[in-house]
Amino acid sequence: MLGIISQYRTWLDLPDVDPVTLGEGATPLVPWATWGETDIFLKLEGANPTGSFKDRGMTVAVSVARHEGARAVICASTGNTAASAAAYAARGHLSAFVVVPEGRVTQQKLLQSLVHGAEILAIDGNFDEALAVVRRIAASNREIALVNSVNPWRLRGQETGAYEIVDELGRAPSGLALPVGNAGNISAYFQGFRRYGKGIPKMLGIQAAGASPLVQGHDVEHPETVATAIRIGKPASKALALEAVETSNGQFLAVTDADILSAQKELARGGIFVEPASATAYAGLKALRERGALPAGPLVGILTGTGLKDGETPLQWIEQTVHHTNSRTVGDTIQSLLQEARQHVAH
Ligand SMILES: *Cc1c(COP(=O)(O)O)cnc(C)c1O
């Protein structure tokens, strides 16, 4: 059973598509910690084929687009949607056009799009403007399918993250924390838990303080945050996300860039390397814990994407350096580092 379409086909109400898949889904749900009585699990969506949860939605959106005769896909992107669209389009022998905010997408994410053969169009504007452009182009061109999360098939595919959690825990968790940018993923998880019928967690939508329209209750004209994947001021799925949070008795919460970086570091020091947007989910759980406002468990944090695609940001907190040595002195260097570590523990 390769990929989420073959795994969950009966839940997706799909037309008779031939799946375009790279084996997405079935990502690890790691028991991370127990805080008081509350078990914290983290779902590692960076383990998907292109390194983010976008692949769950993309396999479905691209499969349907091809089934309906599209020749190309198009998307606006802060990076991960583009990488995923590029890979799945390549797998399905379709062209891909990705529109990105100039200078705001990491090199590695652009590189992914390029190696898969996508055409990248960089605009002098932010994500929200890029999305408006691609919506117009797709609406007036039948051969080009829009694969942003406003495409309902994207959300259907992303529902499978919720199915997997229920299948693994035997029920829905009591709370689910995830980063919110364009607000497609929080909407998809909510729909997924509702459809699967094993309970609905409190939906905890975490935003970066500088890009927090859903916390502030109004659009943000110039969103700014280190978490580039959620640097979005006008979430397209706002209405669905509000419904998810209200119906589930959850909440939206903002965390600062400093909180995000420290959460990223804490995860990294525990063996999990995620990009800043993904660390936002964990920063939200930590903030609720500090306020004594953590719901009873079990709680799941969705770590949406790998850290390997954003090498620049951790430079803000990395303290280690490379030890320049040679084959004769490497043993001595290790001995003295071990010595230092022992003293560190002793103090
Ligand atoms: C796309 C993305 C998000 C935001 O998801 P939305 O559906 O836009 O709210 C969060 N984290 C990562 C790593 C992403 O790629």
The ligand as an SDF file (V2000), in Angstrom:
LIG
                    3D

 15 15  0  0  0  0  0  0  0  0999 V2000
    2.4610   25.2750    4.4380 C   0  0  0  0  0  0  0  0  0  0  0  0
    3.1430   25.1520    5.7550 C   0  0  0  0  0  0  0  0  0  0  0  0
    2.5370   25.5620    6.9550 C   0  0  0  0  0  0  0  0  0  0  0  0
    1.2130   26.2750    6.9890 C   0  0  0  0  0  0  0  0  0  0  0  0
    0.1210   25.5060    6.6060 O   0  0  0  0  0  0  0  0  0  0  0  0
   -1.2410   26.2260    6.1650 P   0  0  0  0  0  0  0  0  0  0  0  0
   -2.0850   25.1470    5.6390 O   0  0  0  0  0  0  0  0  0  0  0  0
   -0.8570   27.2500    5.1470 O   0  0  0  0  0  0  0  0  0  0  0  0
   -1.7920   26.8930    7.3950 O   0  0  0  0  0  0  0  0  0  0  0  0
    3.1920   25.3270    8.1450 C   0  0  0  0  0  0  0  0  0  0  0  0
    4.4080   24.7470    8.1730 N   0  0  0  0  0  0  0  0  0  0  0  0
    5.0340   24.3490    7.0460 C   0  0  0  0  0  0  0  0  0  0  0  0
    6.3720   23.7210    7.1600 C   0  0  0  0  0  0  0  0  0  0  0  0
    4.4330   24.5420    5.8080 C   0  0  0  0  0  0  0  0  0  0  0  0
    5.0730   24.1520    4.7010 O   0  0  0  0  0  0  0  0  0  0  0  0
  1  2  1  0
  2  3  1  0
  2 14  2  0
  3  4  1  0
  3 10  2  0
  4  5  1  0
  5  6  1  0
  6  7  2  0
  6  8  1  0
  6  9  1  0
 10 11  1  0
 11 12  2  0
 12 13  1  0
 12 14  1  0
 14 15  1  0
M  END
$$$$
